Amino acid sequence: MIDLHYSATPNGQKTAIMLEEVGLPYRVIGYDIFEGDHLTPAFGQINPNHKLPAIVDHDPDDGGAPFAVFESGAILQYLAEKTGRFLAPSGRARSVAIQWLTWQMAGLGPMGGQASHFLRYAPAGQDYATARYTRELDRLLQVLERRLGEAPYLAGDDYSIADMAVWPGRAASFVVGVDLETYPAMQAWVERIRLRPAVARAMAREDLKAPAKYLGRKQTLTPQEWSNMFGENMHAAVRA
């Protein structure tokens, strides 16, 4: 029913977790982003931004042609509305979940990604950028810690797509030197979600695991890999 166009990043993992949680059948179509698999014209028809993940729903609710959805937050909301799960249908609970989902998409995700970029990939001598993004990431983690000290889940008493959006980022904490033990509420929340059967299934699937070459704390890319990830090849895909 669902094609999951996937790379084993936190954004990909949040989508896989949601698909496991709601029990929709799905097929994983893996992409090697170092090799530039995401830059093809065919994938550009699914996601014009040439980023992963994206899904194609072959059984959309309107009964029409297969429907593509890109941007991980939009995918989570689409699947929640399709299945009626993990997002309240109306009212305050729905608004709170969407607020925290938006916070992850607009704040925690991008700031964590930039901190990771300058710590893992950028040439030496980027001290201002590294300090800028790691400090902002620390501020956002304080926001998250405070919220999880107030409620068991981001939207309140119930696990939602907001939690799915944030949780995969815990694996990147070692990259930026975050010690989860200094965030006790967050650490307890991480463990609560880790024990969910659907999360355990997603983390155990071989076709969802990150290849070893993605996992280095400090990455040295070839010129071709750099172009595919950050440079001319990425820009050319959009121009094409």
Buried (B, 14 or more C-beta within 10 A) or exposed (E): BBBBBBBBBBBBBBBBBBBBBBEBEBEBBBBBBBEBBBBBEEBBEBBEEBBBBBBBBEEBEEEEEBBBBBBBBBBBBBBBEBBEBBBBEEEEBBEBBBEBBEBBBEBBBBBBBBBBBBBBBBEEEBEEBBEBBBEBBEEBBEEBBEBBEEBBBBBBEBBBBBBBBBBBBBBBBEBBEBEBEEBEBBBBBBEBBEEBEBBEBBBEEEEBEEEEEBEEEEBEBEEEBBBBBBBEBBEEBEEE
